[in-house]
Amino acid sequence: MRFKKTIFISLVVLVIFLTYLFFNDERINYVVLGDSLAQGINPYGEVGYSYSDYIKDYLEDNGKLKTFIKGYATSGYTTSDLLNDLHNNREIDVDGKHVNIRHALRESDLVTISIGANNFLKGINLTALDLTNIDSYKKKIDNILDEIDIVLREVRKYAKGDVIVVGYYNPFNRLFPSYRSNLDEIFEYADIKYKEVCSNNSTSYVSVYSLFKENSDFLPNPFDIHPNLKGYSAISRLIIDDYLS
């Protein structure tokens, strides 16, 4: 009788364990949102590896990846574009299936976002750059961050897992070396304020300002704002080391 009871208890424990394994899949559904940095545009205008691809590879290599959706990331995107995607519930093809952005975010465990840089680029005139009035550029940054605040609140309506935002770096050091200190002041200001906005929206912020300031080789083309593979890989390492490892 004791033997039968032991067998029964063992079977119950086994069933509970297998049920736990089946319903507690700890692998990650990873969604990428944003602009050309999220998409992986290189310094020569080609689509390549982004920090998001390096993160995907890390998760995959460690058996942590369940799904990876990068199709919402689009070169040239501004805060308005991403907000429109959320409002219109943009749909893309993922492995032959139509997946809308709200559903993808609801199912996500991890979301990374790069957004706002194109807003700033559209708001300045590089052919007539005037950095004598730093406060005017800081005001532009404030306005952009107000829009990003709206975007993050909208993302948070659907994404209940980890949301990580990648910040700004100064992409103009090689193009305008004589204005380096002025530009650094603007982008350092953006870095500080961006972190505050993310904190207010229960969103993690990855600062890359100092990383790029200390590694000018990440931006080899002075006429393009995009990082090379070393730069993208370095961004991914910050995210992996701080949040995923």
C-alpha positions in Angstrom: 0.0 0.0 0.0 2.8 2.4 0.9 4.5 1.5 -2.4 1.4 2.5 -4.4 1.0 5.7 -2.4 4.7 6.6 -3.1 4.1 5.9 -6.8 1.0 8.0 -6.8 2.8 11.0 -5.1 5.7 10.7 -7.5 3.3 10.8 -10.5 1.6 13.9 -9.1 4.9 15.6 -8.5 6.0 14.7 -12.1 2.7 16.1 -13.5 3.1 19.3 -11.6 6.7 19.7 -12.7 5.9 19.1 -16.4 2.9 21.5 -16.1 5.2 24.1 -14.6 7.7 23.7 -17.5 5.0 23.9 -20.1 3.2 27.0 -18.7 6.3 28.8 -17.4 8.4 29.4 -20.6 11.0 31.9 -19.4 12.2 32.6 -22.9 11.9 36.2 -24.1 9.6 37.8 -26.7 11.7 40.7 -27.9 10.2 43.6 -29.9 12.3 46.4 -31.5 10.8 49.9 -32.0 12.2 53.1 -33.4 14.4 54.6 -36.1 17.5 53.8 -38.1 19.6 52.9 -35.1 17.0 50.3 -34.1 16.9 49.1 -37.7 20.7 49.0 -38.0 21.7 51.5 -40.7 25.5 51.6 -41.0 27.7 54.7 -41.7 27.3 54.3 -45.5 23.5 54.1 -45.7 23.2 50.3 -45.8 20.9 48.1 -43.6 23.1 45.9 -41.4 23.4 44.7 -37.8 21.9 46.9 -35.1 22.4 46.7 -31.4 19.0 44.9 -31.5 20.5 42.1 -33.6 23.4 41.6 -31.2 20.9 41.4 -28.3 18.9 38.8 -30.3 22.1 36.8 -30.9 22.9 36.9 -27.2 19.5 35.7 -26.2 19.5 33.0 -28.9 22.9 31.7 -27.9 21.9 31.4 -24.3 18.6 29.7 -25.0 16.6 32.7 -23.8 14.9 33.9 -27.1 11.4 32.9 -28.0 10.5 35.5 -30.7 12.2 38.5 -32.3 10.3 41.2 -34.0 12.3 44.0 -35.7 10.0 45.0 -38.5 8.5 48.0 -36.8 11.9 49.7 -36.7 12.1 52.1 -39.6 14.8 54.4 -40.8 13.8 58.1 -40.6 11.1 57.5 -38.0 10.3 60.4 -35.7 8.2 60.4 -32.5 5.1 61.2 -34.6 5.7 58.2 -36.8 6.0 55.8 -33.9 3.0 57.3 -32.2 1.0 56.9 -35.4 2.0 53.2 -35.6 0.6 52.8 -32.1 -2.6 54.7 -32.7 -3.2 53.0 -36.1 -2.1 49.6 -34.7 0.4 49.0 -37.5 0.5 45.5 -38.9 3.5 43.7 -40.3 4.4 40.3 -41.6 6.3 38.1 -39.1 7.2 34.6 -40.4 4.1 34.6 -42.7 1.7 35.9 -40.0 0.2 39.3 -39.7 1.1 40.8 -36.4 -0.1 44.2 -35.2 2.0 46.3 -32.9 -0.3 46.4 -29.9 -0.5 42.6 -29.9 3.3 42.3 -30.2 3.8 44.7 -27.3 1.2 42.9 -25.1 3.1 39.6 -25.7 6.6 41.2 -25.3 8.9 40.5 -22.4 11.5 43.0 -23.7 11.2 46.1 -25.8 14.0 48.3 -27.0 13.5 51.8 -28.4 15.5 54.4 -30.3 13.5 57.5 -31.1 13.8 61.3 -31.2 17.1 61.8 -33.1 15.3 62.5 -36.4 13.2 65.1 -34.6 16.3 67.0 -33.6 17.9 66.6 -37.0 14.8 68.0 -38.7 14.8 70.9 -36.3 18.3 72.2 -37.0 19.9 73.6 -40.1 23.2 72.0 -40.6 24.1 74.3 -43.5 23.7 77.3 -41.2 24.5 75.9 -37.8 24.5 78.6 -35.1 25.5 77.5 -31.7 25.9 80.9 -30.2 22.5 80.4 -28.5 22.8 77.0 -26.8 19.5 77.6 -24.9 17.5 77.6 -28.2 18.8 74.0 -28.9 18.1 72.9 -25.4 14.5 74.2 -25.9 14.3 72.0 -29.0 15.4 69.0 -26.9 12.8 69.8 -24.3 10.1 69.8 -26.9 11.3 66.5 -28.4 11.3 64.9 -24.9 7.8 66.1 -24.3 6.8 64.1 -27.4 8.9 61.1 -26.3 7.0 61.2 -23.0 3.8 60.8 -24.9 5.2 57.9 -26.9 6.5 56.1 -23.9 3.1 56.4 -22.1 1.4 55.0 -25.1 3.9 52.1 -25.3 3.4 51.4 -21.6 -0.4 50.9 -22.2 0.5 47.6 -23.9 4.0 46.6 -22.9 4.1 45.3 -19.4 7.6 43.8 -19.5 11.0 45.5 -19.7 11.1 48.6 -21.9 14.6 49.9 -22.5 15.3 53.2 -24.3 18.7 54.0 -26.0 19.8 57.6 -25.5 21.5 60.1 -27.7 25.2 60.6 -28.6 26.9 63.6 -30.4 27.1 62.5 -34.0 28.7 65.8 -35.3 32.1 65.9 -33.7 34.0 65.1 -36.9 31.7 67.3 -39.0 32.0 70.4 -36.7 35.2 69.9 -34.6 35.3 73.7 -33.8 31.9 73.4 -32.1 32.7 70.3 -30.2 32.2 71.8 -26.7 29.0 73.5 -27.7 27.6 70.3 -29.2 28.7 68.2 -26.2 26.8 70.6 -23.9 23.6 70.1 -25.9 23.8 66.3 -26.1 24.9 66.0 -22.5 21.8 68.0 -21.6 19.7 65.7 -23.7 21.2 62.7 -22.0 20.3 64.0 -18.5 16.7 65.0 -19.5 16.0 61.9 -21.5 16.8 59.7 -18.4 14.3 61.7 -16.4 11.6 61.2 -18.9 12.2 57.4 -19.0 12.2 57.3 -15.2 8.8 59.0 -15.1 7.5 56.2 -17.4 8.8 53.1 -15.6 11.2 52.7 -18.5 14.9 51.9 -18.3 17.4 54.3 -19.9 20.7 53.4 -21.5 23.1 56.3 -21.7 25.4 56.1 -24.7 26.6 59.8 -24.7 29.9 59.1 -22.8 30.5 55.8 -24.7 30.6 57.6 -28.1 32.4 60.6 -26.7 35.2 58.3 -25.7 35.2 56.2 -28.8 35.2 58.5 -31.9 36.0 55.4 -34.1 32.4 54.3 -33.7 31.4 57.0 -36.2 33.9 56.7 -39.1 31.9 58.7 -41.6 31.9 62.4 -40.8 29.0 63.0 -43.1 26.8 60.3 -41.6 25.4 60.0 -38.0 25.2 56.2 -37.8 27.6 53.9 -35.9 29.7 51.1 -37.4 29.4 47.5 -36.1 31.8 48.3 -33.2 29.4 51.1 -32.1 26.3 49.0 -32.3 28.0 46.1 -30.5 29.1 48.4 -27.7 25.5 49.7 -27.3 24.3 46.1 -27.1 26.9 45.2 -24.4 25.6 48.0 -22.2 22.1 46.6 -22.5 23.1 43.0 -22.0 25.4 43.7 -19.1 23.0 45.9 -17.2 19.7 44.1 -17.9 20.0 40.7 -19.5 23.1 38.9 -18.1 
